[in-house]
Amino acid sequence: MSEAVLEAYDLVKEFRGSTQRRVGKPAPVRAVDGVSLSLQPGRVTALVGESGSGKSTVARLLSGLYPPTAGRVLLDGSAVRVRRGAAFRRYTDDVQLILQDPFSSLNPVHTVRYTLTRALRLHGQPADGLANLLQRVNLTPAEQFADRFPHQLSGGQRQRVAIARALAARPRVLLADEPVSMLDVSIRLGMLRLLARLTEEDNLAVLYITHDIASARYFAADILVMYAGQLIERGPAESVTQHPVHPYTQMLIDAAPDPDRPRGQEAQVPSEATRERSHKHSEATRERSHQHSDVPSLAAPPAGCRFQPRCPLAMPVCVESFPAETQHGTDHVAHCWAYGEKGSA
């Protein structure tokens, strides 16, 4: 495997939220808690989780838009310390962020021509590269799109313009934050194929952020599963989706559309050992998992494993501390007490 272009170690991001007390400092909201990852050239890594799990905050930390509360971001092995000005501009030459909603990320009073030529100038690229950018994102003929405003484009076309703007910097890293979630289902596959082609052509290191683990399996080489600000499982995409370890990963797979699955039937993805453990737990524990179906508040997260209020395999130890990392195959690891030394059920 190639050396990582962009790395993060033990990233923490806290925001000051409203307090429930009438006096005192606001309680901090720890949106990201100890996240580590690495992005390699020519490889797509997917960050998967529900809304509110902290995925977009990770993207903004890696892009330099948010300063980390703790932890480090490294570009080519060197620590990144950029906030604004020339240093930030140099950093964005290498690392570009594609946002979820292209209509909000594009200025409505500027044409496609202005948006892309300005991006080319800002990153020191020839301004005559406009036609090439539009061709690379399949907006052809270029003259048909160059003088349109965002409202004159479809959602898919707007997202292609946003991708072209990112490519104007000739980056080595693309951080794609839910790039297809705002698009019609019929054109999502085409957008993912476009990103896959660009990854191969430019040898890009890509972080693909999504709540859809099915598209992550199709598009990514590796999957990181995030829950309530923490990474709870990671590994090769095929291993994570075919042999999931953490109950939360299994829940995401159960929720993913599967045309081969009979209606009303859950996906048969848990291992035999997981099913045996699940059957040994009481109906009361299972009922509790249904009663607590929402992502917990990050201002006051549950003790121990943050998934334990929803988990059908929850045990007393799950409330005591966050589980250590356990190995489940080549490069496949998870944080779950059901598979740790205290997890005998």
C-alpha angles and dihedrals in degrees: 000000000000121000114271119264096196125023137177127199124196094333115193126183123184127185125194108241134180117290126229089217123083093227135032135048120318114265111256119244110217100207094170121031121186100329118173126180143146132214121209129200115267092012132108119216118191123211107202132188146111124287109283095029094114100256097130091046089057089053092051091048091052092045092052095243090116124040112226119246087216138349132053140273116204128196112195088345095305123113115254116226107167130138108154146332127042095340091056091048091053090049092052089054085072104027123047130180124213111200129218100243112049092187091061095041095053121072106244094212095055128078125232088254093056094044095051100038090050090052090050092051094046091055096044096252125139111272091222089072092089096100092048092052092052091047092051091057093044097252099138143198087035095210089060092062106026097085098040124110121229093258089058092060131076120245092260092048091050091052090050089054089051090052090048090052090054091048090053088078091054089230128189094210129048120193105197109192108198091319096177104032093093093049132091112269091240094064101038094090091053091052092050090049089052091053091046091053092048090049090056097041096048098030088237126181104226132194108197111196116198146143090218111088090184092064089043090058091050097045109029136067093206133028129208115192116209128194128178094341097315135095108238103172137014139168145105111335095240093050095047095048098039097038106025116180108185116071089229091058088050089051091053091051092048088054094049117099113257118180091198094056117093114241113273094014121117121230113270094228106122116099121247090255091053092050091049091053091046093053091052093062122090127256087242090064091049091049089053090055090057093047092055101049100143129087106264123251110269089210089066108013121184117270120259113357107017092214094057096097088062101032121111089203096051116146133181091264090059089070093048103060145345109272120251122243116277128192121238105173136319108342091340113124136162141183107229130129090213086075099035131091091269093047101092107134 
